[in-house]
Amino acid sequence: MEEELFYVQDTRTIVGNTVMWWCPDGKGYTCDLKSAGKYTAAECRKMRVTDVPWPCKQVDAIATLQVDVQKLRP
């Protein structure tokens, strides 16, 4: 049986209406789900109370593609 993985939300910050996720290995944060880390339940238990684990399957099912306006050039 495959172990369930989680994205971890840093609830201290929200960018617009976008979730701030932990990057892999806890090395920073990102709003880009493709760049977010995936963590085991054991790893999640060691995190701060402000960090909320969400099952990857649940998040992936509702994720939408966004465009960062800062990257648009005329």
OpenMM code with the backbone's topology and positions (N, CA, C; nanometers):
from openmm import Vec3, app, unit

residues = "MET GLU GLU GLU LEU PHE TYR VAL GLN ASP THR ARG THR ILE VAL GLY ASN THR VAL MET TRP TRP CYS PRO ASP GLY LYS GLY TYR THR CYS ASP LEU LYS SER ALA GLY LYS TYR THR ALA ALA GLU CYS ARG LYS MET ARG VAL THR ASP VAL PRO TRP PRO CYS LYS GLN VAL ASP ALA ILE ALA THR LEU GLN VAL ASP VAL GLN LYS LEU ARG PRO".split()
positions = [
    Vec3(0.0843, -0.1188, 0.0000),
    Vec3(0.0000, 0.0000, 0.0000),
    Vec3(0.0885, 0.1247, 0.0000),
    Vec3(0.0568, 0.2181, -0.0869),
    Vec3(0.1350, 0.3404, -0.0999),
    Vec3(0.1019, 0.4383, 0.0132),
    Vec3(0.2061, 0.4985, 0.0708),
    Vec3(0.1878, 0.5932, 0.1803),
    Vec3(0.1275, 0.7233, 0.1276),
    Vec3(0.0283, 0.7763, 0.2016),
    Vec3(-0.0347, 0.9019, 0.1625),
    Vec3(0.0633, 1.0180, 0.1811),
    Vec3(0.0642, 1.1081, 0.0837),
    Vec3(0.1505, 1.2258, 0.0908),
    Vec3(0.0660, 1.3515, 0.1060),
    Vec3(0.1308, 1.4550, 0.1623),
    Vec3(0.0607, 1.5790, 0.1938),
    Vec3(0.1387, 1.7000, 0.1436),
    Vec3(0.0640, 1.8003, 0.0956),
    Vec3(0.1197, 1.9336, 0.0774),
    Vec3(0.1025, 2.0025, 0.2122),
    Vec3(0.1925, 2.0924, 0.2469),
    Vec3(0.1824, 2.1594, 0.3764),
    Vec3(0.1634, 2.3087, 0.3543),
    Vec3(0.0523, 2.3590, 0.4071),
    Vec3(0.0180, 2.5002, 0.3969),
    Vec3(0.0756, 2.5772, 0.5149),
    Vec3(0.1418, 2.6890, 0.4857),
    Vec3(0.1839, 2.7830, 0.5895),
    Vec3(0.0686, 2.8813, 0.6064),
    Vec3(-0.0109, 2.8641, 0.7113),
    Vec3(-0.1314, 2.9463, 0.7287),
    Vec3(-0.1011, 3.0882, 0.7743),
    Vec3(0.0236, 3.1197, 0.7994),
    Vec3(0.0575, 3.2558, 0.8414),
    Vec3(0.0510, 3.3540, 0.7253),
    Vec3(0.0542, 3.3037, 0.6017),
    Vec3(0.0561, 3.3906, 0.4845),
    Vec3(-0.0340, 3.3348, 0.3750),
    Vec3(-0.1113, 3.4239, 0.3150),
    Vec3(-0.1888, 3.3917, 0.1948),
    Vec3(-0.1579, 3.5021, 0.0951),
    Vec3(-0.1331, 3.4675, -0.0297),
    Vec3(-0.1017, 3.5656, -0.1334),
    Vec3(-0.2248, 3.5809, -0.2217),
    Vec3(-0.2944, 3.6929, -0.2069),
    Vec3(-0.4218, 3.7100, -0.2778),
    Vec3(-0.5187, 3.6051, -0.2274),
    Vec3(-0.5606, 3.5159, -0.3151),
    Vec3(-0.6465, 3.4043, -0.2746),
    Vec3(-0.5732, 3.2715, -0.2915),
    Vec3(-0.4394, 3.2790, -0.2902),
    Vec3(-0.3573, 3.1615, -0.3169),
    Vec3(-0.2880, 3.1117, -0.1906),
    Vec3(-0.2855, 2.9822, -0.1747),
    Vec3(-0.2219, 2.9176, -0.0591),
    Vec3(-0.0703, 2.9284, -0.0701),
    Vec3(-0.0052, 2.9460, 0.0434),
    Vec3(0.1405, 2.9426, 0.0505),
    Vec3(0.1798, 2.8030, 0.0975),
    Vec3(0.2527, 2.7285, 0.0117),
    Vec3(0.2923, 2.5903, 0.0397),
    Vec3(0.4393, 2.5838, 0.0785),
    Vec3(0.4748, 2.4841, 0.1569),
    Vec3(0.6157, 2.4551, 0.1842),
    Vec3(0.6787, 2.3994, 0.0573),
    Vec3(0.8033, 2.4379, 0.0311),
    Vec3(0.8821, 2.3789, -0.0769),
    Vec3(0.9389, 2.2442, -0.0304),
    Vec3(0.9952, 2.1660, -0.1212),
    Vec3(1.0576, 2.0396, -0.0807),
    Vec3(1.1659, 2.0611, 0.0250),
    Vec3(1.1751, 1.9673, 0.1155),
    Vec3(1.2753, 1.9685, 0.2229),
    Vec3(1.2644, 2.0912, 0.3133),
    Vec3(1.1485, 2.1564, 0.3158),
    Vec3(1.1286, 2.2730, 0.4021),
    Vec3(1.2140, 2.3921, 0.3636),
    Vec3(1.2555, 2.3984, 0.2373),
    Vec3(1.3445, 2.5054, 0.1914),
    Vec3(1.2647, 2.6175, 0.1265),
    Vec3(1.1935, 2.6929, 0.2090),
    Vec3(1.1188, 2.8071, 0.1597),
    Vec3(0.9729, 2.7756, 0.1341),
    Vec3(0.9080, 2.8712, 0.0675),
    Vec3(0.7645, 2.8623, 0.0426),
    Vec3(0.7362, 2.8998, -0.1022),
    Vec3(0.6219, 2.8531, -0.1516),
    Vec3(0.5826, 2.8809, -0.2889),
    Vec3(0.4308, 2.8821, -0.3000),
    Vec3(0.3810, 2.9593, -0.3956),
    Vec3(0.2387, 2.9547, -0.4299),
    Vec3(0.2148, 2.8584, -0.5462),
    Vec3(0.3225, 2.8152, -0.6104),
    Vec3(0.3161, 2.7264, -0.7257),
    Vec3(0.3081, 2.5815, -0.6782),
    Vec3(0.1933, 2.5213, -0.6957),
    Vec3(0.1736, 2.3839, -0.6482),
    Vec3(0.2745, 2.2863, -0.7101),
    Vec3(0.3164, 2.3126, -0.8341),
    Vec3(0.4150, 2.2258, -0.8994),
    Vec3(0.5502, 2.2298, -0.8277),
    Vec3(0.5766, 2.3379, -0.7562),
    Vec3(0.7035, 2.3531, -0.6842),
    Vec3(0.6930, 2.3152, -0.5370),
    Vec3(0.5727, 2.2810, -0.4924),
    Vec3(0.5501, 2.2479, -0.3511),
    Vec3(0.6080, 2.1110, -0.3173),
    Vec3(0.6479, 2.0967, -0.1924),
    Vec3(0.6974, 1.9686, -0.1447),
    Vec3(0.5834, 1.8743, -0.1113),
    Vec3(0.6136, 1.7474, -0.1095),
    Vec3(0.5172, 1.6453, -0.0677),
    Vec3(0.5777, 1.5751, 0.0524),
    Vec3(0.5001, 1.5671, 0.1595),
    Vec3(0.5506, 1.5201, 0.2883),
    Vec3(0.4697, 1.4016, 0.3390),
    Vec3(0.5360, 1.3155, 0.4149),
    Vec3(0.4685, 1.2019, 0.4779),
    Vec3(0.3949, 1.2501, 0.6037),
    Vec3(0.3066, 1.1680, 0.6557),
    Vec3(0.2353, 1.2019, 0.7787),
    Vec3(0.3343, 1.2187, 0.8938),
    Vec3(0.4365, 1.1354, 0.8993),
    Vec3(0.5369, 1.1458, 1.0061),
    Vec3(0.6101, 1.2795, 0.9990),
    Vec3(0.6443, 1.3241, 0.8787),
    Vec3(0.7104, 1.4539, 0.8639),
    Vec3(0.6176, 1.5673, 0.9051),
    Vec3(0.4910, 1.5563, 0.8726),
    Vec3(0.3932, 1.6601, 0.9080),
    Vec3(0.3770, 1.6749, 1.0587),
    Vec3(0.3863, 1.5662, 1.1307),
    Vec3(0.3696, 1.5719, 1.2770),
    Vec3(0.4800, 1.6535, 1.3454),
    Vec3(0.5915, 1.6735, 1.2779),
    Vec3(0.7042, 1.7484, 1.3351),
    Vec3(0.6973, 1.8981, 1.3048),
    Vec3(0.5958, 1.9409, 1.2314),
    Vec3(0.5888, 2.0799, 1.1875),
    Vec3(0.5161, 2.1677, 1.2895),
    Vec3(0.5205, 2.2981, 1.2648),
    Vec3(0.4561, 2.3954, 1.3543),
    Vec3(0.3046, 2.3800, 1.3514),
    Vec3(0.2394, 2.4321, 1.4549),
    Vec3(0.0935, 2.4261, 1.4597),
    Vec3(0.0296, 2.5147, 1.3531),
    Vec3(0.1032, 2.6124, 1.3017),
    Vec3(0.0505, 2.6987, 1.1955),
    Vec3(0.0632, 2.6355, 1.0574),
    Vec3(0.1282, 2.5203, 1.0485),
    Vec3(0.1440, 2.4491, 0.9221),
    Vec3(0.0380, 2.3394, 0.9132),
    Vec3(-0.0412, 2.3439, 0.8071),
    Vec3(-0.1539, 2.2516, 0.7941),
    Vec3(-0.1304, 2.1558, 0.6779),
    Vec3(-0.1264, 2.0255, 0.7063),
    Vec3(-0.1106, 1.9280, 0.5978),
    Vec3(-0.2438, 1.9029, 0.5264),
    Vec3(-0.2364, 1.8983, 0.3939),
    Vec3(-0.3526, 1.8672, 0.3108),
    Vec3(-0.3162, 1.7481, 0.2231),
    Vec3(-0.4018, 1.6462, 0.2161),
    Vec3(-0.3716, 1.5319, 0.1297),
    Vec3(-0.3501, 1.5776, -0.0146),
    Vec3(-0.2420, 1.5332, -0.0747),
    Vec3(-0.2113, 1.5716, -0.2127),
    Vec3(-0.3265, 1.5385, -0.3071),
    Vec3(-0.3878, 1.4230, -0.2891),
    Vec3(-0.4983, 1.3834, -0.3772),
    Vec3(-0.6131, 1.4830, -0.3701),
    Vec3(-0.6436, 1.5320, -0.2498),
    Vec3(-0.7525, 1.6283, -0.2320),
    Vec3(-0.7191, 1.7614, -0.2991),
    Vec3(-0.5980, 1.8098, -0.2777),
    Vec3(-0.5566, 1.9385, -0.3350),
    Vec3(-0.5460, 1.9282, -0.4872),
    Vec3(-0.4851, 1.8234, -0.5362),
    Vec3(-0.4700, 1.8064, -0.6812),
    Vec3(-0.6054, 1.8053, -0.7522),
    Vec3(-0.7078, 1.7519, -0.6866),
    Vec3(-0.8407, 1.7419, -0.7469),
    Vec3(-0.9082, 1.8784, -0.7643),
    Vec3(-0.8672, 1.9779, -0.6855),
    Vec3(-0.9325, 2.1095, -0.6931),
    Vec3(-0.8394, 2.2205, -0.7423),
    Vec3(-0.7160, 2.1862, -0.7724),
    Vec3(-0.6178, 2.2859, -0.8152),
    Vec3(-0.6540, 2.3441, -0.9515),
    Vec3(-0.6240, 2.4738, -0.9693),
    Vec3(-0.6443, 2.5413, -1.0961),
    Vec3(-0.5146, 2.6097, -1.1381),
    Vec3(-0.4997, 2.6329, -1.2666),
    Vec3(-0.3825, 2.7000, -1.3201),
    Vec3(-0.4012, 2.8510, -1.3094),
    Vec3(-0.2996, 2.9210, -1.2608),
    Vec3(-0.3017, 3.0665, -1.2466),
    Vec3(-0.1851, 3.1269, -1.3228),
    Vec3(-0.1963, 3.2545, -1.3595),
    Vec3(-0.0883, 3.3274, -1.4254),
    Vec3(-0.0438, 3.4391, -1.3328),
    Vec3(0.0854, 3.4469, -1.3057),
    Vec3(0.1422, 3.5520, -1.2227),
    Vec3(0.1524, 3.6784, -1.3066),
    Vec3(0.0744, 3.7804, -1.2727),
    Vec3(0.0702, 3.9044, -1.3499),
    Vec3(0.2066, 3.9732, -1.3571),
    Vec3(0.2907, 3.9501, -1.2572),
    Vec3(0.4233, 4.0103, -1.2555),
    Vec3(0.5130, 3.9590, -1.3685),
    Vec3(0.4778, 3.8440, -1.4245),
    Vec3(0.5603, 3.7849, -1.5298),
    Vec3(0.5107, 3.8197, -1.6704),
    Vec3(0.3971, 3.8881, -1.6806),
    Vec3(0.3452, 3.9291, -1.8113),
    Vec3(0.4247, 4.0484, -1.8618),
    Vec3(0.4678, 4.0413, -1.9866),
    Vec3(0.5425, 4.1504, -2.0490),
    Vec3(0.4742, 4.1880, -2.1799),
    Vec3(0.4656, 4.3208, -2.2085),
    Vec3(0.4013, 4.3641, -2.3357),
    Vec3(0.4838, 4.3221, -2.4566),
] * unit.nanometer
topology = app.Topology()
chain = topology.addChain("A")
for resn in residues:
    res = topology.addResidue(resn, chain)
    for name in ("N", "CA", "C"):
        topology.addAtom(name, app.Element.getBySymbol(name[0]), res)
